[in-house]
Amino acid sequence: MAKRKDRTFGQVIRDRRRQLDLTQQEIARRIKTSTPYVGHLESSKRHPSDKVLSRLAEVLGLDRRELFFLANPRAVELLKPNATESKKPAWEEFRKDERIRRAHNITSDEMDLLSTIALMGEVPSPRDFVYILNAVRHALGR
């Protein structure tokens, strides 16, 4: 038997339909399509529209998002970060940008504070450190 990740959209639909003891005709009626169309989906001869996919997920009790990615495996690749875009962490960009530090009069004590914050989790952009610093300054009344 194929591993779960190796299963196709059609196999998942067929297996779940059988698990629920439903016929292709019953599925077709519930998702408002034809019986042959359901057969084509199960045999991977046809690709479902988003509307059909949503109805199938609802009728079969499957996660719509997972079903979407099974039906559109190339979409997963589009969502993965591009390996050629090796972006520096925001802290490194911020730490090396003296122009920002001068413009915002950031002291060495404040840089120490921000370095500790950087260790707490990923900060999306260098500008976010300025926002964080301003929030801390405001809280301290500076």
N, C-alpha and C positions, 0 to 999 in steps of 0.2 A: 504494500500500500504506500502511496506517495506521502511524503511529509506534508504537514499543513502548509508550510511556506511554498511548497512546490505545486500546490493545487491551483488549478485554473478557476476562473470565474464560473465557467460552465459546470465544472466538477462540484464546486461548492453549492451552486444552485440545485443541481441534481441530488446531491447527497442530503441537503437540508430538506428538499421536497419529499424525498423518500423517508427521511427521519420523521417527518410530520404526517406520513402516510397520506400524501396528497397526490393526485394525478396531474399530469401536464394540463389537462382540460380544466381542472379546478383552479390551478394557478392562473391560467390564461383568463378565466372568468373574473377572478379577483383583481387582477392587475389590468383588466380591460384591454386584452389583446387576443390574438388567435393562438390556438393550440400549436400549430406548426411553428409559430414564432418562438414559443417557449422551447420547443424542441431544438430550434436553431440556436437559441441562446445556450442551451445545455451542451450542444455539440460544438460550440464556439464558431459557428458559421455566421452568426450575426453579432453585432455590438449593440448593447442597449443604450437608449437615450437616457438622459438624466432623470426624466420623468418616470420611465419604466424602471430604472434602477432604484429609485426611491420607493416606488410601489412594491417592488420585489423585496426590498429590505424590510418594509413594514409587514408584508404578508408572511414572510419567512422568519421574521424575528431576528434579523441579522443587522449588524452595525452598518449603517449606510456608508460611512466613511471607508471602512475596510472593504466593503463591496465595491465602492468606487475605485479604489486602488487596485483591486483584483481585475476589474474590468478595464482599467487604464494603467497598466504597469509602467508605461513610460512617464507618467505623471510623477511617480516617485522620484525618478532621476532628476526631473526639473526642480524638485524641491530640495534636493541635496545641495549643500554648499559646493561651490566650484573649487576643486582642488588646486587650480592654478592661482586662485586669489588667496594668497597667504597673507592675511591682514594681521598687523601687529595688534596685540591687546591694547585696549584703550588707555590703560594706565601707562604703558610704555610710550605711547604717542604723547600723552599729556606731560609725562615726566620730562621728556626731551624738548618740549616746546616752550622755550624761554619767553617767546613773544607773549603767549597767553599768561604766563606767570607774572611777567612785568605789567601787562595791561590790567591785571586784577590785583596787583600788589600782594602776591601770595608769599607769605613768610615761610621760613624753613620749618617752623613748628606746624604750620598748616599743611605743608608738604608731608610731614611725618604722619599727621592725622589722616590725610588722604591716602597715603600708602597703606595704612592699616585698613581703611575702608576698602581699598582695592583687593585686599586679601580675603575679604568677607564674601565676595562673589563677583561675577562678571558684570562690569559696568559697560553698557553698550557703546558709548562714544566718549571721547576726551572732553567734550563740552559738558557732559553730565557731571564731571568732577567740579566744574565751576558752579553748576547748579547746587550740588551737594555742599560745597564750601559756603556758598551764599546762604543756604538754609542754616548751616551751623553758625555762621556769623550772626544771622538774624536772631537765632535762638539765644545766643550769648549777648545780644545787644550791642554788637560791634558795627 
